[in-house]
Amino acid sequence: ITHPPAGLVGVKFFKEGRWVTVIVDHFLPCVKQGNQWRPIFCHPPTEAEGGSATEKELWCCYMEKAWAKLFGSYEAIAGGVCSDALNYLTGGLTFNVPDKQSEVCCRTAQFFLDASRALAHARVLALVA
């Protein structure tokens, strides 16, 4: 995530074989809770959620806003598959490996062929169980 001085944030995603930078402004959709405004979707944890009053990290909010812009709306990003998100974030090859099959899958020739191709292109390999 980059923070240009103009109140904009640039987030890079790997989409359709190339890196794309999505630019969003610093305005976040918020809702009033008591006497404070809080981001509606992704937000720093409240004290009731185990956070601290001084915790003010907003990078996750900007990343989520850019993700929503990439797909057209916040509604469009409700749900999804973890391995797809990892691919968009890393540009790497991802696999979904169910717990019961992970030991068998990781011994197959195709797994190592795919992994070696990904690593040859300097891409991150992520296993999601």
C-alpha positions as CSV (number, residue, x, y, z in Angstrom):
1,I,0.0,0.0,0.0
2,T,1.4,3.4,-0.9
3,H,0.3,6.7,0.7
4,P,0.7,9.6,-1.7
5,P,0.4,13.1,-0.1
6,A,-2.9,13.9,-1.9
7,G,-5.1,11.9,0.5
8,L,-5.1,8.9,-1.8
9,V,-4.0,5.3,-1.3
10,G,-2.7,3.0,-4.0
11,V,-3.1,-0.8,-3.5
12,K,-1.6,-3.3,-5.9
13,F,-3.4,-6.5,-6.8
14,F,-2.5,-9.3,-9.2
15,K,-5.4,-9.6,-11.7
16,E,-5.6,-11.6,-14.9
17,G,-1.9,-12.1,-15.1
18,R,-0.7,-8.6,-14.4
19,W,-0.3,-6.2,-11.4
20,V,-3.0,-3.5,-11.2
21,T,-2.8,-0.5,-8.9
22,V,-6.2,0.6,-7.5
23,I,-6.4,4.2,-6.2
24,V,-8.8,5.0,-3.4
25,D,-9.3,8.2,-1.3
26,H,-9.1,8.3,2.5
27,F,-12.9,8.6,3.0
28,L,-14.4,5.4,4.5
29,P,-18.0,4.4,4.8
30,C,-18.9,4.9,8.5
31,V,-21.7,4.4,10.9
32,K,-22.2,6.3,14.2
33,Q,-21.8,4.3,17.3
34,G,-22.5,6.3,20.4
35,N,-20.6,9.5,20.0
36,Q,-18.0,8.2,17.5
37,W,-18.0,7.4,13.8
38,R,-16.6,3.9,13.0
39,P,-15.9,2.3,9.6
40,I,-18.9,0.0,8.7
41,F,-16.9,-2.9,7.3
42,C,-13.3,-3.7,8.1
43,H,-12.2,-1.7,11.2
44,P,-9.7,-1.7,14.0
45,P,-11.0,-3.6,17.0
46,T,-12.9,-1.8,19.7
47,E,-12.0,-2.2,23.3
48,A,-15.0,-4.5,23.7
49,E,-13.5,-6.6,20.8
50,G,-10.1,-6.8,22.5
51,G,-8.5,-3.8,20.9
52,S,-7.1,-0.7,22.6
53,A,-8.4,2.9,22.5
54,T,-5.1,4.0,20.9
55,E,-5.2,1.4,18.1
56,K,-5.8,3.3,14.9
57,E,-4.5,1.2,12.0
58,L,-6.5,1.8,8.9
59,W,-4.5,0.0,6.3
60,C,-7.0,-2.9,6.3
61,C,-9.9,-0.5,5.6
62,Y,-8.1,1.0,2.6
63,M,-7.2,-2.4,1.3
64,E,-10.8,-3.5,1.6
65,K,-12.0,-0.4,-0.1
66,A,-9.6,-1.0,-3.0
67,W,-10.7,-4.6,-3.2
68,A,-14.3,-3.5,-3.3
69,K,-13.5,-1.0,-6.1
70,L,-11.6,-3.7,-8.0
71,F,-14.8,-5.8,-8.0
72,G,-17.4,-3.0,-8.3
73,S,-18.9,-2.8,-4.8
74,Y,-18.6,-3.9,-1.2
75,E,-21.6,-6.2,-1.9
76,A,-19.6,-8.0,-4.6
77,I,-16.8,-8.9,-2.1
78,A,-19.0,-10.4,0.5
79,G,-17.7,-14.0,0.9
80,G,-15.2,-15.5,-1.4
81,V,-12.4,-18.1,-1.5
82,C,-9.2,-17.6,0.5
83,S,-7.0,-19.0,-2.2
84,D,-8.3,-16.5,-4.7
85,A,-7.6,-13.6,-2.4
86,L,-4.1,-14.9,-1.8
87,N,-3.5,-15.0,-5.5
88,Y,-4.7,-11.4,-6.0
89,L,-2.5,-10.3,-3.1
90,T,0.7,-12.2,-4.0
91,G,0.5,-13.1,-7.6
92,G,1.4,-16.6,-6.6
93,L,0.0,-20.0,-7.3
94,T,-2.4,-21.2,-4.6
95,F,-3.9,-24.6,-3.8
96,N,-6.9,-25.6,-1.7
97,V,-5.8,-28.8,0.1
98,P,-8.4,-30.3,2.5
99,D,-6.9,-31.5,5.8
100,K,-7.5,-35.2,5.1
101,Q,-5.8,-35.0,1.7
102,S,-2.9,-32.6,2.4
103,E,-0.4,-35.4,3.1
104,V,-1.3,-37.3,-0.1
105,C,-1.6,-34.2,-2.3
106,C,1.8,-32.9,-1.4
107,R,3.4,-36.1,-2.5
108,T,2.0,-36.1,-6.1
109,A,4.2,-35.3,-9.1
110,Q,1.7,-32.6,-10.3
111,F,1.9,-30.7,-7.0
112,F,5.7,-30.5,-7.3
113,L,5.5,-29.6,-11.0
114,D,3.1,-26.7,-10.2
115,A,5.2,-25.6,-7.3
116,S,8.4,-25.6,-9.3
117,R,6.8,-23.6,-12.1
118,A,5.5,-21.0,-9.5
119,L,8.9,-20.7,-7.8
120,A,10.7,-20.5,-11.2
121,H,8.7,-17.3,-11.8
122,A,9.5,-15.9,-8.4
123,R,5.9,-16.3,-7.3
124,V,4.8,-17.1,-3.8
125,L,3.4,-20.5,-3.2
126,A,0.6,-20.7,-0.6
127,L,-1.1,-23.8,0.8
128,V,-4.5,-23.3,2.3
129,A,-5.8,-26.1,4.4
